[in-house]
């Protein structure tokens, strides 16, 4: 994905980062650590700034919604309904 190569570690365009996260999570369920590593950012930052709010706005969903703190928790892009 070329967009990941083009993103800088200091990227501040939240919409750009969200778009990349949605594309990544549409390909396969992604753990927060995987997303953070691909974007070159800390996992706690990615969870707080992007993944949590994107779950709240229903842009993403949990792989294991019955157990939010599941050790193998991952994120999926919601299909357009």
mmCIF file of the N, C-alpha and C atoms, coordinates in Angstrom:
data_MODEL
# 
_entry.id   MODEL 
# 
loop_
_atom_site.group_PDB 
_atom_site.id 
_atom_site.type_symbol 
_atom_site.label_atom_id 
_atom_site.label_alt_id 
_atom_site.label_comp_id 
_atom_site.label_asym_id 
_atom_site.label_entity_id 
_atom_site.label_seq_id 
_atom_site.pdbx_PDB_ins_code 
_atom_site.Cartn_x 
_atom_site.Cartn_y 
_atom_site.Cartn_z 
_atom_site.occupancy 
_atom_site.B_iso_or_equiv 
_atom_site.pdbx_formal_charge 
_atom_site.auth_seq_id 
_atom_site.auth_comp_id 
_atom_site.auth_asym_id 
_atom_site.auth_atom_id 
_atom_site.pdbx_PDB_model_num 
ATOM 1   N N  . UNK A 1 1  ? 0.855   -1.179  0.000  1.00 0.00 ? 1  UNK A N  1 
ATOM 2   C CA . UNK A 1 1  ? 0.000   0.000   0.000  1.00 0.00 ? 1  UNK A CA 1 
ATOM 3   C C  . UNK A 1 1  ? 0.894   1.233   0.000  1.00 0.00 ? 1  UNK A C  1 
ATOM 4   N N  . UNK A 1 2  ? 0.880   1.960   -1.078 1.00 0.00 ? 2  UNK A N  1 
ATOM 5   C CA . UNK A 1 2  ? 1.750   3.126   -1.248 1.00 0.00 ? 2  UNK A CA 1 
ATOM 6   C C  . UNK A 1 2  ? 1.474   4.222   -0.226 1.00 0.00 ? 2  UNK A C  1 
ATOM 7   N N  . UNK A 1 3  ? 0.239   4.336   0.231  1.00 0.00 ? 3  UNK A N  1 
ATOM 8   C CA . UNK A 1 3  ? -0.114  5.402   1.171  1.00 0.00 ? 3  UNK A CA 1 
ATOM 9   C C  . UNK A 1 3  ? 0.676   5.291   2.465  1.00 0.00 ? 3  UNK A C  1 
ATOM 10  N N  . UNK A 1 4  ? 0.990   4.079   2.877  1.00 0.00 ? 4  UNK A N  1 
ATOM 11  C CA . UNK A 1 4  ? 1.760   3.894   4.118  1.00 0.00 ? 4  UNK A CA 1 
ATOM 12  C C  . UNK A 1 4  ? 3.172   4.428   3.932  1.00 0.00 ? 4  UNK A C  1 
ATOM 13  N N  . UNK A 1 5  ? 3.748   4.187   2.785  1.00 0.00 ? 5  UNK A N  1 
ATOM 14  C CA . UNK A 1 5  ? 5.101   4.690   2.524  1.00 0.00 ? 5  UNK A CA 1 
ATOM 15  C C  . UNK A 1 5  ? 5.136   6.210   2.525  1.00 0.00 ? 5  UNK A C  1 
ATOM 16  N N  . UNK A 1 6  ? 4.045   6.828   2.104  1.00 0.00 ? 6  UNK A N  1 
ATOM 17  C CA . UNK A 1 6  ? 3.994   8.288   1.988  1.00 0.00 ? 6  UNK A CA 1 
ATOM 18  C C  . UNK A 1 6  ? 3.699   9.000   3.299  1.00 0.00 ? 6  UNK A C  1 
ATOM 19  N N  . UNK A 1 7  ? 3.291   8.251   4.319  1.00 0.00 ? 7  UNK A N  1 
ATOM 20  C CA . UNK A 1 7  ? 2.924   8.885   5.585  1.00 0.00 ? 7  UNK A CA 1 
ATOM 21  C C  . UNK A 1 7  ? 4.197   9.089   6.424  1.00 0.00 ? 7  UNK A C  1 
ATOM 22  N N  . UNK A 1 8  ? 4.298   10.236  7.028  1.00 0.00 ? 8  UNK A N  1 
ATOM 23  C CA . UNK A 1 8  ? 5.472   10.505  7.859  1.00 0.00 ? 8  UNK A CA 1 
ATOM 24  C C  . UNK A 1 8  ? 5.152   10.161  9.310  1.00 0.00 ? 8  UNK A C  1 
ATOM 25  N N  . UNK A 1 9  ? 6.179   9.890   10.108 1.00 0.00 ? 9  UNK A N  1 
ATOM 26  C CA . UNK A 1 9  ? 5.938   9.594   11.527 1.00 0.00 ? 9  UNK A CA 1 
ATOM 27  C C  . UNK A 1 9  ? 5.269   10.760  12.257 1.00 0.00 ? 9  UNK A C  1 
ATOM 28  N N  . UNK A 1 10 ? 5.398   11.936  11.718 1.00 0.00 ? 10 UNK A N  1 
ATOM 29  C CA . UNK A 1 10 ? 4.811   13.129  12.347 1.00 0.00 ? 10 UNK A CA 1 
ATOM 30  C C  . UNK A 1 10 ? 3.506   13.549  11.657 1.00 0.00 ? 10 UNK A C  1 
ATOM 31  N N  . UNK A 1 11 ? 2.887   12.635  10.929 1.00 0.00 ? 11 UNK A N  1 
ATOM 32  C CA . UNK A 1 11 ? 1.649   12.943  10.198 1.00 0.00 ? 11 UNK A CA 1 
ATOM 33  C C  . UNK A 1 11 ? 0.578   13.442  11.161 1.00 0.00 ? 11 UNK A C  1 
ATOM 34  N N  . UNK A 1 12 ? -0.039  14.566  10.815 1.00 0.00 ? 12 UNK A N  1 
ATOM 35  C CA . UNK A 1 12 ? -1.073  15.145  11.674 1.00 0.00 ? 12 UNK A CA 1 
ATOM 36  C C  . UNK A 1 12 ? -2.439  15.201  10.995 1.00 0.00 ? 12 UNK A C  1 
ATOM 37  N N  . UNK A 1 13 ? -2.526  14.703  9.771  1.00 0.00 ? 13 UNK A N  1 
ATOM 38  C CA . UNK A 1 13 ? -3.804  14.692  9.056  1.00 0.00 ? 13 UNK A CA 1 
ATOM 39  C C  . UNK A 1 13 ? -4.602  13.467  9.505  1.00 0.00 ? 13 UNK A C  1 
ATOM 40  N N  . UNK A 1 14 ? -5.493  13.672  10.470 1.00 0.00 ? 14 UNK A N  1 
ATOM 41  C CA . UNK A 1 14 ? -6.246  12.567  11.066 1.00 0.00 ? 14 UNK A CA 1 
ATOM 42  C C  . UNK A 1 14 ? -7.085  11.831  10.027 1.00 0.00 ? 14 UNK A C  1 
ATOM 43  N N  . UNK A 1 15 ? -7.665  12.559  9.085  1.00 0.00 ? 15 UNK A N  1 
ATOM 44  C CA . UNK A 1 15 ? -8.482  11.915  8.059  1.00 0.00 ? 15 UNK A CA 1 
ATOM 45  C C  . UNK A 1 15 ? -7.649  10.984  7.177  1.00 0.00 ? 15 UNK A C  1 
ATOM 46  N N  . UNK A 1 16 ? -6.434  11.398  6.885  1.00 0.00 ? 16 UNK A N  1 
ATOM 47  C CA . UNK A 1 16 ? -5.531  10.577  6.077  1.00 0.00 ? 16 UNK A CA 1 
ATOM 48  C C  . UNK A 1 16 ? -5.183  9.289   6.825  1.00 0.00 ? 16 UNK A C  1 
ATOM 49  N N  . UNK A 1 17 ? -4.864  9.415   8.110  1.00 0.00 ? 17 UNK A N  1 
ATOM 50  C CA . UNK A 1 17 ? -4.516  8.249   8.922  1.00 0.00 ? 17 UNK A CA 1 
ATOM 51  C C  . UNK A 1 17 ? -5.722  7.315   9.058  1.00 0.00 ? 17 UNK A C  1 
ATOM 52  N N  . UNK A 1 18 ? -6.904  7.873   9.315  1.00 0.00 ? 18 UNK A N  1 
ATOM 53  C CA . UNK A 1 18 ? -8.118  7.060   9.421  1.00 0.00 ? 18 UNK A CA 1 
ATOM 54  C C  . UNK A 1 18 ? -8.395  6.307   8.129  1.00 0.00 ? 18 UNK A C  1 
ATOM 55  N N  . UNK A 1 19 ? -8.217  6.963   7.017  1.00 0.00 ? 19 UNK A N  1 
ATOM 56  C CA . UNK A 1 19 ? -8.436  6.322   5.721  1.00 0.00 ? 19 UNK A CA 1 
ATOM 57  C C  . UNK A 1 19 ? -7.514  5.114   5.548  1.00 0.00 ? 19 UNK A C  1 
ATOM 58  N N  . UNK A 1 20 ? -6.262  5.274   5.912  1.00 0.00 ? 20 UNK A N  1 
ATOM 59  C CA . UNK A 1 20 ? -5.296  4.176   5.800  1.00 0.00 ? 20 UNK A CA 1 
ATOM 60  C C  . UNK A 1 20 ? -5.691  3.044   6.742  1.00 0.00 ? 20 UNK A C  1 
ATOM 61  N N  . UNK A 1 21 ? -6.076  3.374   7.974  1.00 0.00 ? 21 UNK A N  1 
ATOM 62  C CA . UNK A 1 21 ? -6.483  2.346   8.935  1.00 0.00 ? 21 UNK A CA 1 
ATOM 63  C C  . UNK A 1 21 ? -7.680  1.567   8.401  1.00 0.00 ? 21 UNK A C  1 
ATOM 64  N N  . UNK A 1 22 ? -8.669  2.275   7.851  1.00 0.00 ? 22 UNK A N  1 
ATOM 65  C CA . UNK A 1 22 ? -9.848  1.585   7.294  1.00 0.00 ? 22 UNK A CA 1 
ATOM 66  C C  . UNK A 1 22 ? -9.455  0.646   6.157  1.00 0.00 ? 22 UNK A C  1 
ATOM 67  N N  . UNK A 1 23 ? -8.544  1.082   5.307  1.00 0.00 ? 23 UNK A N  1 
ATOM 68  C CA . UNK A 1 23 ? -8.104  0.228   4.195  1.00 0.00 ? 23 UNK A CA 1 
ATOM 69  C C  . UNK A 1 23 ? -7.358  -0.998  4.704  1.00 0.00 ? 23 UNK A C  1 
ATOM 70  N N  . UNK A 1 24 ? -6.501  -0.804  5.702  1.00 0.00 ? 24 UNK A N  1 
ATOM 71  C CA . UNK A 1 24 ? -5.767  -1.933  6.272  1.00 0.00 ? 24 UNK A CA 1 
ATOM 72  C C  . UNK A 1 24 ? -6.723  -2.957  6.884  1.00 0.00 ? 24 UNK A C  1 
ATOM 73  N N  . UNK A 1 25 ? -7.690  -2.467  7.657  1.00 0.00 ? 25 UNK A N  1 
ATOM 74  C CA . UNK A 1 25 ? -8.614  -3.350  8.371  1.00 0.00 ? 25 UNK A CA 1 
ATOM 75  C C  . UNK A 1 25 ? -9.671  -3.956  7.451  1.00 0.00 ? 25 UNK A C  1 
ATOM 76  N N  . UNK A 1 26 ? -9.756  -3.469  6.223  1.00 0.00 ? 26 UNK A N  1 
ATOM 77  C CA . UNK A 1 26 ? -10.667 -4.062  5.240  1.00 0.00 ? 26 UNK A CA 1 
ATOM 78  C C  . UNK A 1 26 ? -10.018 -5.293  4.601  1.00 0.00 ? 26 UNK A C  1 
ATOM 79  N N  . UNK A 1 27 ? -8.700  -5.315  4.565  1.00 0.00 ? 27 UNK A N  1 
ATOM 80  C CA . UNK A 1 27 ? -7.976  -6.430  3.964  1.00 0.00 ? 27 UNK A CA 1 
ATOM 81  C C  . UNK A 1 27 ? -8.005  -7.640  4.886  1.00 0.00 ? 27 UNK A C  1 
ATOM 82  N N  . UNK A 1 28 ? -7.736  -7.417  6.181  1.00 0.00 ? 28 UNK A N  1 
ATOM 83  C CA . UNK A 1 28 ? -7.768  -8.493  7.174  1.00 0.00 ? 28 UNK A CA 1 
ATOM 84  C C  . UNK A 1 28 ? -7.894  -7.866  8.556  1.00 0.00 ? 28 UNK A C  1 
ATOM 85  N N  . UNK A 1 29 ? -8.375  -8.632  9.532  1.00 0.00 ? 29 UNK A N  1 
ATOM 86  C CA . UNK A 1 29 ? -8.422  -8.090  10.900 1.00 0.00 ? 29 UNK A CA 1 
ATOM 87  C C  . UNK A 1 29 ? -7.009  -7.712  11.352 1.00 0.00 ? 29 UNK A C  1 
ATOM 88  N N  . UNK A 1 30 ? -6.890  -6.521  11.901 1.00 0.00 ? 30 UNK A N  1 
ATOM 89  C CA . UNK A 1 30 ? -5.581  -6.025  12.317 1.00 0.00 ? 30 UNK A CA 1 
ATOM 90  C C  . UNK A 1 30 ? -5.571  -5.735  13.812 1.00 0.00 ? 30 UNK A C  1 
ATOM 91  N N  . UNK A 1 31 ? -4.530  -6.215  14.499 1.00 0.00 ? 31 UNK A N  1 
ATOM 92  C CA . UNK A 1 31 ? -4.344  -5.885  15.908 1.00 0.00 ? 31 UNK A CA 1 
ATOM 93  C C  . UNK A 1 31 ? -3.810  -4.456  16.001 1.00 0.00 ? 31 UNK A C  1 
ATOM 94  N N  . UNK A 1 32 ? -4.050  -3.824  17.134 1.00 0.00 ? 32 UNK A N  1 
ATOM 95  C CA . UNK A 1 32 ? -3.584  -2.449  17.315 1.00 0.00 ? 32 UNK A CA 1 
ATOM 96  C C  . UNK A 1 32 ? -2.070  -2.349  17.165 1.00 0.00 ? 32 UNK A C  1 
ATOM 97  N N  . UNK A 1 33 ? -1.348  -3.343  17.642 1.00 0.00 ? 33 UNK A N  1 
ATOM 98  C CA . UNK A 1 33 ? 0.118   -3.319  17.529 1.00 0.00 ? 33 UNK A CA 1 
ATOM 99  C C  . UNK A 1 33 ? 0.555   -3.378  16.059 1.00 0.00 ? 33 UNK A C  1 
ATOM 100 N N  . UNK A 1 34 ? -0.170  -4.140  15.248 1.00 0.00 ? 34 UNK A N  1 
ATOM 101 C CA . UNK A 1 34 ? 0.160   -4.228  13.825 1.00 0.00 ? 34 UNK A CA 1 
ATOM 102 C C  . UNK A 1 34 ? -0.075  -2.888  13.127 1.00 0.00 ? 34 UNK A C  1 
ATOM 103 N N  . UNK A 1 35 ? -1.203  -2.267  13.429 1.00 0.00 ? 35 UNK A N  1 
ATOM 104 C CA . UNK A 1 35 ? -1.518  -0.968  12.831 1.00 0.00 ? 35 UNK A CA 1 
ATOM 105 C C  . UNK A 1 35 ? -0.456  0.051   13.235 1.00 0.00 ? 35 UNK A C  1 
ATOM 106 N N  . UNK A 1 36 ? -0.123  0.078   14.516 1.00 0.00 ? 36 UNK A N  1 
ATOM 107 C CA . UNK A 1 36 ? 0.872   1.034   15.013 1.00 0.00 ? 36 UNK A CA 1 
ATOM 108 C C  . UNK A 1 36 ? 2.223   0.829   14.338 1.00 0.00 ? 36 UNK A C  1 
ATOM 109 N N  . UNK A 1 37 ? 2.632   -0.415  14.201 1.00 0.00 ? 37 UNK A N  1 
ATOM 110 C CA . UNK A 1 37 ? 3.928   -0.698  13.577 1.00 0.00 ? 37 UNK A CA 1 
ATOM 111 C C  . UNK A 1 37 ? 3.940   -0.255  12.113 1.00 0.00 ? 37 UNK A C  1 
ATOM 112 N N  . UNK A 1 38 ? 2.873   -0.558  11.378 1.00 0.00 ? 38 UNK A N  1 
ATOM 113 C CA . UNK A 1 38 ? 2.813   -0.168  9.972  1.00 0.00 ? 38 UNK A CA 1 
ATOM 114 C C  . UNK A 1 38 ? 2.835   1.349   9.794  1.00 0.00 ? 38 UNK A C  1 
ATOM 115 N N  . UNK A 1 39 ? 2.222   2.059   10.743 1.00 0.00 ? 39 UNK A N  1 
ATOM 116 C CA . UNK A 1 39 ? 2.172   3.522   10.643 1.00 0.00 ? 39 UNK A CA 1 
ATOM 117 C C  . UNK A 1 39 ? 3.354   4.207   11.327 1.00 0.00 ? 39 UNK A C  1 
ATOM 118 N N  . UNK A 1 40 ? 4.199   3.429   12.001 1.00 0.00 ? 40 UNK A N  1 
ATOM 119 C CA . UNK A 1 40 ? 5.367   4.002   12.668 1.00 0.00 ? 40 UNK A CA 1 
ATOM 120 C C  . UNK A 1 40 ? 5.006   4.849   13.871 1.00 0.00 ? 40 UNK A C  1 
ATOM 121 N N  . UNK A 1 41 ? 3.941   4.438   14.573 1.00 0.00 ? 41 UNK A N  1 
ATOM 122 C CA . UNK A 1 41 ? 3.490   5.187   15.750 1.00 0.00 ? 41 UNK A CA 1 
ATOM 123 C C  . UNK A 1 41 ? 3.346   4.230   16.929 1.00 0.00 ? 41 UNK A C  1 
ATOM 124 N N  . UNK A 1 42 ? 3.240   4.792   18.136 1.00 0.00 ? 42 UNK A N  1 
ATOM 125 C CA . UNK A 1 42 ? 3.076   3.975   19.337 1.00 0.00 ? 42 UNK A CA 1 
ATOM 126 C C  . UNK A 1 42 ? 1.670   3.378   19.400 1.00 0.00 ? 42 UNK A C  1 
ATOM 127 N N  . UNK A 1 43 ? 1.586   2.168   19.913 1.00 0.00 ? 43 UNK A N  1 
ATOM 128 C CA . UNK A 1 43 ? 0.303   1.475   20.000 1.00 0.00 ? 43 UNK A CA 1 
ATOM 129 C C  . UNK A 1 43 ? -0.697  2.229   20.868 1.00 0.00 ? 43 UNK A C  1 
ATOM 130 N N  . UNK A 1 44 ? -0.276  2.731   22.024 1.00 0.00 ? 44 UNK A N  1 
ATOM 131 C CA . UNK A 1 44 ? -1.214  3.439   22.901 1.00 0.00 ? 44 UNK A CA 1 
ATOM 132 C C  . UNK A 1 44 ? -1.777  4.686   22.221 1.00 0.00 ? 44 UNK A C  1 
ATOM 133 N N  . UNK A 1 45 ? -0.954  5.355   21.433 1.00 0.00 ? 45 UNK A N  1 
ATOM 134 C CA . UNK A 1 45 ? -1.409  6.546   20.693 1.00 0.00 ? 45 UNK A CA 1 
ATOM 135 C C  . UNK A 1 45 ? -2.440  6.154   19.636 1.00 0.00 ? 45 UNK A C  1 
ATOM 136 N N  . UNK A 1 46 ? -2.163  5.121   18.881 1.00 0.00 ? 46 UNK A N  1 
ATOM 137 C CA . UNK A 1 46 ? -3.082  4.661   17.828 1.00 0.00 ? 46 UNK A CA 1 
ATOM 138 C C  . UNK A 1 46 ? -4.418  4.243   18.441 1.00 0.00 ? 46 UNK A C  1 
ATOM 139 N N  . UNK A 1 47 ? -4.371  3.535   19.561 1.00 0.00 ? 47 UNK A N  1 
ATOM 140 C CA . UNK A 1 47 ? -5.621  3.094   20.202 1.00 0.00 ? 47 UNK A CA 1 
ATOM 141 C C  . UNK A 1 47 ? -6.438  4.283   20.702 1.00 0.00 ? 47 UNK A C  1 
ATOM 142 N N  . UNK A 1 48 ? -5.771  5.224   21.357 1.00 0.00 ? 48 UNK A N  1 
ATOM 143 C CA . UNK A 1 48 ? -6.451  6.378   21.946 1.00 0.00 ? 48 UNK A CA 1 
ATOM 144 C C  . UNK A 1 48 ? -6.949  7.367   20.888 1.00 0.00 ? 48 UNK A C  1 
ATOM 145 N N  . UNK A 1 49 ? -6.113  7.666   19.935 1.00 0.00 ? 49 UNK A N  1 
ATOM 146 C CA . UNK A 1 49 ? -6.412  8.718   18.962 1.00 0.00 ? 49 UNK A CA 1 
ATOM 147 C C  . UNK A 1 49 ? -7.272  8.243   17.787 1.00 0.00 ? 49 UNK A C  1 
ATOM 148 N N  . UNK A 1 50 ? -7.125  6.983   17.408 1.00 0.00 ? 50 UNK A N  1 
ATOM 149 C CA . UNK A 1 50 ? -7.812  6.513   16.199 1.00 0.00 ? 50 UNK A CA 1 
ATOM 150 C C  . UNK A 1 50 ? -8.733  5.320   16.418 1.00 0.00 ? 50 UNK A C  1 
ATOM 151 N N  . UNK A 1 51 ? -8.202  4.207   16.911 1.00 0.00 ? 51 UNK A N  1 
ATOM 152 C CA . UNK A 1 51 ? -9.004  2.989   16.972 1.00 0.00 ? 51 UNK A CA 1 
ATOM 153 C C  . UNK A 1 51 ? -10.225 3.131   17.876 1.00 0.00 ? 51 UNK A C  1 
ATOM 154 N N  . UNK A 1 52 ? -10.050 3.657   19.075 1.00 0.00 ? 52 UNK A N  1 
ATOM 155 C CA . UNK A 1 52 ? -11.179 3.850   19.994 1.00 0.00 ? 52 UNK A CA 1 
ATOM 156 C C  . UNK A 1 52 ? -12.266 4.737   19.396 1.00 0.00 ? 52 UNK A C  1 
ATOM 157 N N  . UNK A 1 53 ? -11.899 5.932   18.936 1.00 0.00 ? 53 UNK A N  1 
ATOM 158 C CA . UNK A 1 53 ? -12.911 6.793   18.315 1.00 0.00 ? 53 UNK A CA 1 
ATOM 159 C C  . UNK A 1 53 ? -13.547 6.183   17.065 1.00 0.00 ? 53 UNK A C  1 
ATOM 160 N N  . UNK A 1 54 ? -12.792 5.409   16.295 1.00 0.00 ? 54 UNK A N  1 
ATOM 161 C CA . UNK A 1 54 ? -13.346 4.797   15.089 1.00 0.00 ? 54 UNK A CA 1 
ATOM 162 C C  . UNK A 1 54 ? -14.309 3.659   15.432 1.00 0.00 ? 54 UNK A C  1 
ATOM 163 N N  . UNK A 1 55 ? -14.094 2.999   16.556 1.00 0.00 ? 55 UNK A N  1 
ATOM 164 C CA . UNK A 1 55 ? -15.072 2.015   17.048 1.00 0.00 ? 55 UNK A CA 1 
ATOM 165 C C  . UNK A 1 55 ? -16.334 2.771   17.456 1.00 0.00 ? 55 UNK A C  1 
ATOM 166 N N  . UNK A 1 56 ? -16.164 3.864   18.189 1.00 0.00 ? 56 UNK A N  1 
ATOM 167 C CA . UNK A 1 56 ? -17.292 4.671   18.658 1.00 0.00 ? 56 UNK A CA 1 
ATOM 168 C C  . UNK A 1 56 ? -18.139 5.230   17.532 1.00 0.00 ? 56 UNK A C  1 
ATOM 169 N N  . UNK A 1 57 ? -17.495 5.609   16.435 1.00 0.00 ? 57 UNK A N  1 
ATOM 170 C CA . UNK A 1 57 ? -18.235 6.171   15.291 1.00 0.00 ? 57 UNK A CA 1 
ATOM 171 C C  . UNK A 1 57 ? -18.678 5.090   14.310 1.00 0.00 ? 57 UNK A C  1 
ATOM 172 N N  . UNK A 1 58 ? -18.425 3.845   14.673 1.00 0.00 ? 58 UNK A N  1 
ATOM 173 C CA . UNK A 1 58 ? -18.825 2.679   13.873 1.00 0.00 ? 58 UNK A CA 1 
ATOM 174 C C  . UNK A 1 58 ? -18.120 2.584   12.520 1.00 0.00 ? 58 UNK A C  1 
ATOM 175 N N  . UNK A 1 59 ? -16.945 3.203   12.409 1.00 0.00 ? 59 UNK A N  1 
ATOM 176 C CA . UNK A 1 59 ? -16.142 3.048   11.192 1.00 0.00 ? 59 UNK A CA 1 
ATOM 177 C C  . UNK A 1 59 ? -15.422 1.702   11.222 1.00 0.00 ? 59 UNK A C  1 
ATOM 178 N N  . UNK A 1 60 ? -15.105 1.234   12.440 1.00 0.00 ? 60 UNK A N  1 
ATOM 179 C CA . UNK A 1 60 ? -14.466 -0.062  12.651 1.00 0.00 ? 60 UNK A CA 1 
ATOM 180 C C  . UNK A 1 60 ? -15.324 -0.868  13.610 1.00 0.00 ? 60 UNK A C  1 
ATOM 181 N N  . UNK A 1 61 ? -15.076 -2.175  13.641 1.00 0.00 ? 61 UNK A N  1 
ATOM 182 C CA . UNK A 1 61 ? -15.729 -3.023  14.641 1.00 0.00 ? 61 UNK A CA 1 
ATOM 183 C C  . UNK A 1 61 ? -14.684 -3.993  15.191 1.00 0.00 ? 61 UNK A C  1 
ATOM 184 N N  . UNK A 1 62 ? -14.978 -4.542  16.360 1.00 0.00 ? 62 UNK A N  1 
ATOM 185 C CA . UNK A 1 62 ? -14.079 -5.500  16.990 1.00 0.00 ? 62 UNK A CA 1 
ATOM 186 C C  . UNK A 1 62 ? -14.225 -6.875  16.358 1.00 0.00 ? 62 UNK A C  1 
ATOM 187 N N  . UNK A 1 63 ? -13.136 -7.609  16.272 1.00 0.00 ? 63 UNK A N  1 
ATOM 188 C CA . UNK A 1 63 ? -13.178 -8.997  15.848 1.00 0.00 ? 63 UNK A CA 1 
ATOM 189 C C  . UNK A 1 63 ? -13.853 -9.840  16.933 1.00 0.00 ? 63 UNK A C  1 
ATOM 190 N N  . UNK A 1 64 ? -13.624 -9.468  18.198 1.00 0.00 ? 64 UNK A N  1 
ATOM 191 C CA . UNK A 1 64 ? -14.210 -10.169 19.346 1.00 0.00 ? 64 UNK A CA 1 
ATOM 192 C C  . UNK A 1 64 ? -15.044 -9.175  20.164 1.00 0.00 ? 64 UNK A C  1 
ATOM 193 N N  . UNK A 1 65 ? -16.236 -8.799  19.675 1.00 0.00 ? 65 UNK A N  1 
ATOM 194 C CA . UNK A 1 65 ? -17.026 -7.775  20.377 1.00 0.00 ? 65 UNK A CA 1 
ATOM 195 C C  . UNK A 1 65 ? -17.529 -8.215  21.747 1.00 0.00 ? 65 UNK A C  1 
ATOM 196 N N  . UNK A 1 66 ? -17.610 -9.522  21.957 1.00 0.00 ? 66 UNK A N  1 
ATOM 197 C CA . UNK A 1 66 ? -18.088 -10.025 23.242 1.00 0.00 ? 66 UNK A CA 1 
ATOM 198 C C  . UNK A 1 66 ? -17.062 -9.837  24.356 1.00 0.00 ? 66 UNK A C  1 
ATOM 199 N N  . UNK A 1 67 ? -15.799 -9.583  23.999 1.00 0.00 ? 67 UNK A N  1 
ATOM 200 C CA . UNK A 1 67 ? -14.733 -9.407  24.993 1.00 0.00 ? 67 UNK A CA 1 
ATOM 201 C C  . UNK A 1 67 ? -13.750 -8.358  24.456 1.00 0.00 ? 67 UNK A C  1 
ATOM 202 N N  . UNK A 1 68 ? -14.006 -7.102  24.784 1.00 0.00 ? 68 UNK A N  1 
ATOM 203 C CA . UNK A 1 68 ? -13.219 -5.986  24.249 1.00 0.00 ? 68 UNK A CA 1 
ATOM 204 C C  . UNK A 1 68 ? -11.729 -6.136  24.536 1.00 0.00 ? 68 UNK A C  1 
ATOM 205 N N  . UNK A 1 69 ? -11.369 -6.676  25.696 1.00 0.00 ? 69 UNK A N  1 
ATOM 206 C CA . UNK A 1 69 ? -9.955  -6.831  26.057 1.00 0.00 ? 69 UNK A CA 1 
ATOM 207 C C  . UNK A 1 69 ? -9.414  -8.218  25.716 1.00 0.00 ? 69 UNK A C  1 
ATOM 208 N N  . UNK A 1 70 ? -10.000 -8.862  24.735 1.00 0.00 ? 70 UNK A N  1 
ATOM 209 C CA . UNK A 1 70 ? -9.556  -10.189 24.292 1.00 0.00 ? 70 UNK A CA 1 
ATOM 210 C C  . UNK A 1 70 ? -8.078  -10.116 23.912 1.00 0.00 ? 70 UNK A C  1 
ATOM 211 N N  . UNK A 1 71 ? -7.281  -11.116 24.318 1.00 0.00 ? 71 UNK A N  1 
ATOM 212 C CA . UNK A 1 71 ? -5.840  -11.069 24.004 1.00 0.00 ? 71 UNK A CA 1 
ATOM 213 C C  . UNK A 1 71 ? -5.534  -11.059 22.504 1.00 0.00 ? 71 UNK A C  1 
ATOM 214 N N  . UNK A 1 72 ? -6.432  -11.560 21.708 1.00 0.00 ? 72 UNK A N  1 
ATOM 215 C CA . UNK A 1 72 ? -6.236  -11.565 20.260 1.00 0.00 ? 72 UNK A CA 1 
ATOM 216 C C  . UNK A 1 72 ? -7.145  -10.549 19.558 1.00 0.00 ? 72 UNK A C  1 
ATOM 217 N N  . UNK A 1 73 ? -7.532  -9.495  20.294 1.00 0.00 ? 73 UNK A N  1 
ATOM 218 C CA . UNK A 1 73 ? -8.454  -8.501  19.731 1.00 0.00 ? 73 UNK A CA 1 
ATOM 219 C C  . UNK A 1 73 ? -7.865  -7.877  18.471 1.00 0.00 ? 73 UNK A C  1 
ATOM 220 N N  . UNK A 1 74 ? -8.725  -7.700  17.485 1.00 0.00 ? 74 UNK A N  1 
ATOM 221 C CA . UNK A 1 74 ? -8.319  -7.068  16.234 1.00 0.00 ? 74 UNK A CA 1 
ATOM 222 C C  . UNK A 1 74 ? -9.483  -6.207  15.755 1.00 0.00 ? 74 UNK A C  1 
ATOM 223 N N  . UNK A 1 75 ? -9.215  -5.409  14.760 1.00 0.00 ? 75 UNK A N  1 
ATOM 224 C CA . UNK A 1 75 ? -10.197 -4.444  14.252 1.00 0.00 ? 75 UNK A CA 1 
ATOM 225 C C  . UNK A 1 75 ? -10.515 -4.753  12.794 1.00 0.00 ? 75 UNK A C  1 
ATOM 226 N N  . UNK A 1 76 ? -11.778 -4.582  12.452 1.00 0.00 ? 76 UNK A N  1 
ATOM 227 C CA . UNK A 1 76 ? -12.258 -4.803  11.087 1.00 0.00 ? 76 UNK A CA 1 
ATOM 228 C C  . UNK A 1 76 ? -12.967 -3.551  10.604 1.00 0.00 ? 76 UNK A C  1 
ATOM 229 N N  . UNK A 1 77 ? -12.867 -3.287  9.320  1.00 0.00 ? 77 UNK A N  1 
ATOM 230 C CA . UNK A 1 77 ? -13.626 -2.194  8.728  1.00 0.00 ? 77 UNK A CA 1 
ATOM 231 C C  . UNK A 1 77 ? -15.060 -2.655  8.541  1.00 0.00 ? 77 UNK A C  1 
ATOM 232 N N  . UNK A 1 78 ? -16.002 -1.819  8.971  1.00 0.00 ? 78 UNK A N  1 
ATOM 233 C CA . UNK A 1 78 ? -17.422 -2.153  8.786  1.00 0.00 ? 78 UNK A CA 1 
ATOM 234 C C  . UNK A 1 78 ? -17.767 -2.054  7.309  1.00 0.00 ? 78 UNK A C  1 
ATOM 235 N N  . UNK A 1 79 ? -18.588 -2.978  6.860  1.00 0.00 ? 79 UNK A N  1 
ATOM 236 C CA . UNK A 1 79 ? -19.091 -2.931  5.488  1.00 0.00 ? 79 UNK A CA 1 
ATOM 237 C C  . UNK A 1 79 ? -20.130 -1.824  5.391  1.00 0.00 ? 79 UNK A C  1 
ATOM 238 N N  . UNK A 1 80 ? -20.228 -1.187  4.260  1.00 0.00 ? 80 UNK A N  1 
ATOM 239 C CA . UNK A 1 80 ? -21.266 -0.182  4.048  1.00 0.00 ? 80 UNK A CA 1 
ATOM 240 C C  . UNK A 1 80 ? -22.616 -0.861  4.126  1.00 0.00 ? 80 UNK A C  1 
ATOM 241 N N  . UNK A 1 81 ? -23.500 -0.298  4.966  1.00 0.00 ? 81 UNK A N  1 
ATOM 242 C CA . UNK A 1 81 ? -24.818 -0.907  5.149  1.00 0.00 ? 81 UNK A CA 1 
ATOM 243 C C  . UNK A 1 81 ? -25.897 -0.069  4.529  1.00 0.00 ? 81 UNK A C  1 
# 
